[in-house]
Amino acid sequence: MARIGVIIPVYNVEPYLKSCIDSIVNQTFQDFELLLIDDGSTDGSGTVCDMYAQKDERIRVFHQKHLGVSAGRNKGLEENRCEYIAFIDGDDYVDRRYLEVLYQMMIRYDGDMVISGATDVWQGKKANREKEEERHRPERAEVISRQEAYRRMFLCIGTSVTLWANLYRERVLRKIRFPVGEIHEETKVLEQIIEGCGKIVYVYYSGYCWRMRKGSLLHGRISDQSFSAARNARHLWRFMEKNYPDVEEAAKIFYINTCLQLFNLMILDSEKRYDRKCMALRRKLIRETRFFLFNRNTHMVDKGGMLCLWLGVPCYRLIYLIYLHWTKKDTTMIWQ
């Protein structure tokens, strides 16, 4: 029986899928089973999955109708046979030592969850030029409390609220199922995962490469699904307020940032389907201006966005488009 089950939901990522699978197959740690969940792809992704499975007995492929990434992850959890679980998205890839580093830290500290960082990649180039000596010092690790894990995730301190870039003990996820049809589904179950951990290990290593691309789920256009991100972020804020009051402020920042990004999606909707919700969200965000501006844990760009809200939606939209052009970001790349 393999030690690590690697779950990859696959949906219309044919141009990136081979590099993703190759990065797993060529790991320095080889005691794994790769579960490829083809979520009803309409391009050649399913064929690519089958091709790899024919060549490598460690790879199992499951084809299902298109239900979304959550359904793919749920299928992977149902089919997993390994003691440890890692999630990777089909358009991302990992450093060749990725599984080895996370597994070694899991064993060394007898952890239930190992948290690591990610390297942003935009059009083949690293977006955050992290120091090479920092990325290549995976021996630096520490056991952190649940409270500290929440704080670092909410404030994006070396990690973020994501499922990937982490390694989990199977028992932590045994009863977890992700909500089908939601974006940022990890926020819905984050507290279930963290609360199910006895020992959490943080490793100073960014071996997961997150490919930011046009057309991806997080960087696409707004839909009714998008609003679940704000609802789930608010749920986490209230959960922290009740159970971890020292982290409540960080959770509130995470919620406001999520709302601000949702607002950015709405103002660029050419069909103007969400104008009323857009105005209501603007009023809600404006009420948090003082808290946000004077908090040392908020970023300057986000502070500027909050201030621009006071100028009205048309002016904000113009400034935001100028910002996207000036930073050379595509208008679809607005959910970060």
N, C-alpha and C positions, 0 to 999 in steps of 0.2 A: 504494500500500500504506500502510495506516494505521501510525502510529508505536507506539501503545500498544494492546495487547489487554487488555480488561477482562473478567475471567471471574467470572460470578456463578452459583453453584449455587443452584437454586431448589427449595424443597420446602415446600408448604403455608404460604406466607407472604403470602397474598393481601392482608390488611389493610395490609401494609407495603411491598409490592412496587412500587407506583406511585411512592411517594416515593423509593424507592431508585433506580429507573430514571430518574426525573425529575432526580435530583441528578447523574446521569452525563450525560444528554442536554443539560443546561443548563450544562455546564462551560465555563469560559473557554478551556480547551484543547479544541479540537474534532477533532483528528487522532487519533481512536481508533476501534476496532471493539469492539462490545459483544457478548459471547458469553453468552447466557442458556441455562443447562443445566437444563431441567425434569426433576427426578429423580423422576418418577412421582407428581407432586402429585395429590391427590384433591380439592382445592378448586378454585378458579378461577384458580390461579396460572399454569397452562399457557396458558389463554385470554388472560390479561393479557400474557404474553410474546409470543404471536402477534399480538396487537393492536398492540403497539409495533413489532414487526418489519415489519408491513405499512406503517407510517407512516414508518419511518426505515431507509434502506438500509444504514446502518452496524451494524444490529442483526441478528444471526443467532441462531436458536433451535434447540435440539436437545432432543428428547424421548426419554427412556429410562426403563426400569423402575427402581423405587426400589431403589437400592443404597447410598445414603448420600452425605454431602457429599464424601468422598474420591473416590468414583467420578465425581461431578460435576466436581470440579476436574481429575481425570485426563482426562476427556472434553474439557474446555476446553483443556488443554495440547496434546492431540492435534489439535485443530482450530485452534489459534492460528496466525496468519500474520504476527504483528507482531514487531518487534525488542525491545519491552519489554512486560512483563506486570504487571498489577495484579489482586489478588483482592479482591472485596467480597462480603460475605454479603447475601443477599436481604432480610433484615429490618433492615439498617443503611442508612446514607446518608452522603454526604460533602459537605464544604464545596465551593462552586462553583469554588474555585481549586485544589482538591486535586490534580488531574492536572498542572496547570500548575506548581505548586510543586515536586512531586516530579520532574517531567521536567526542569525547569530545573536542579535540583541534580544530577541524573544527568549532564546534558550539561556543566555547568560544571566538575564534578570528574572527568569521564570515569569514572564509577563503574560497578560491577556490581550494586550493590544500594543503594537509598536507604531508610533507616529513619526513620519518623516516629512520632508519638504518636497517641493516640486520646482522644476525649472520651466519657465514660460518660453514657448517657442512660437514665433509668429512668422509665417512664410519662410520657414527654414532657419530663422535666426533667433538666438536667445534674446528675449525681451528684457529680462532682468540679468544683467551681467554680474552675477554673483562671483565672489572671489573663489578662484580655483582651489586654493588651499582649504577653504571652508567646505566646499563640496566634497573634497577628497579626504576628509577626516572623519570617516564613519565610526571610528573608535570612540568619538565623543558622544556619550549618551548619558541620560539620567532618568531616574524614576520620578514621575511627577504625580501630583494628586489629581483627582477628578476635577476639582475646582480650577487648578492651573491648566489642565487640558482644555476646559471650556474657554478660559480666558485667552489662551494663545490662539485658539481657533477663531473666536469672535473678532480678535484684533489682528488676525493674520500675522502672528509672530512666528515665523518659521514654518507655519502650517496654515490650514484654513478648514472651513466646514466642507469637507469632501470625503467620499468613501475611498477613493484611490490614494496612493502614496502611503497607505497604511497596511499593516499585517494584523490579522485577527485570529485569536483562538476560536475554533469552530463552535465551542459551546456558547460563546458570547452572542453569536448570530443565529443560534439554533431556532429561536422562536421569533426572529425578526423577519418581517416581510415588508417590502417597500410599496408605498402607495402607487398604484397604477394610474397613469394619466397626469402626473404632477411633475413640475420642473423643480429642481433643487430638492429632490425627494429625500436626500440625506438629512435635511433639517427636520423632517417629520419624525425621524426615528433616532436622531442623534442622542437624545437623553437616554433612550432605551439601551443604546450601545454602550455609552459611557458608564451608566449606572450598573451595567452588567459586568463591568471590569473590576477585578480585584487589584490589579497592578498595571499601570500604564507607563510605557517606556517612550521617551522622546529621544530620537537620534538626530544628530546634527549632520544631515545628509540629504541631498536633493537629487536623488537618482531617478525620480519620475519626471518624464518630459511631457508637459501638457501642451499639446499643439492647438493654438488658437487659430481658427480658420473660418472662412466664410461658410455659412450654411450649417454650422454645427448647432446642436440643440440650444446651447447657452447663448450663442451669438446670433441667433435668428431673429425673426420679427415677432412682435407681440401676438399672443393668442390668449384665449380664456385660461389656458393652463398656467400662464405666467403669474397670475395673481396668487397661486398657491404658495409661491416663494415668500411673499409678504406675510401671508397668514401663518405659515410655519415659523417664520422668523419671529413673529409676535408671540407665538406659542412658546418659543424658547425663552424669550425675554420674560414672560410671566413665570415660567418654570424657574428661572434663575432668581427672580424676585422673591419667590416663595422658599426655595431650597438652598440657594447660594447667594445671599444678599451682597457679598463682596464682589460678585461677578455681574451683578445686575446692570451696572453702568456699561460694561463691555457688551453685554447682550443688547442693550438699548442702542448702542452705536451700530451694532450689526444689523439691527432691525431698520434703523434710519437709513443706513447705506443701501440696504436691500430695497427700501421704498424709493430712494433717490434713483437707483438704477432702473426700477420699474417705471418711474416717471420719465426717464430718458427714452425708454422703449415707446411709451405712449405718445410722446410729442413727435416722434418720427413716423408714426403710423399714418401712411398716406390716405387711408380710407377714413381716418378720424372717427373710428368706431368707439373710442373710449374717452371722448372729450369731457363728458360729465365726470367720469371717474378721475380723469387727469386733474380737473379743477379741484375736486374734493381732496385729492392726495396732495396737491400744492398747498392748500390751506393747512392740512395736517402737518406737513413738513415745516412750513413757516413758523408754526407754534413751537418747534423745537430748535429754532435758530440759535438762541442764546446758549442753550446747553451744548449744541454742536460746535459753535464757534470757539467757545472758551474751554473746550476739552482738549487736553494735550495728546489724547490718543486718536484724534481725527486728523486726516491728511489735509494738506493745504488745498489740493485740487478740489476735494469734496467740500471744504469750507467755502471756496469760491463758488461752487455750484449752489450751495445753500443761499449765499448772498444774492446770486443772480435770480433766484426764485422771486425775490421781491420786485423785480422789474416787469413781471408778467410773463405769460407763456410765449407770446410771439418773440419777445426780446430774448428770452431764455433759449428758445429754439435756435435763433440766429447765432447767439454766442456759442451754443453747444456745437453747431455745425462748423463754426470757425475753429473751435478747439479740436474737433475731429480731423479737420483738414490740416491744421498746424502740426498736430502730433502724428500725422500720416496714418491715422487709424481709419479703417473702413467703417461706414455707418452701420454695418451689421455687427461690428465688434464692440458692443456696448453693454455687455452683461458680464462684468468682471468683478 
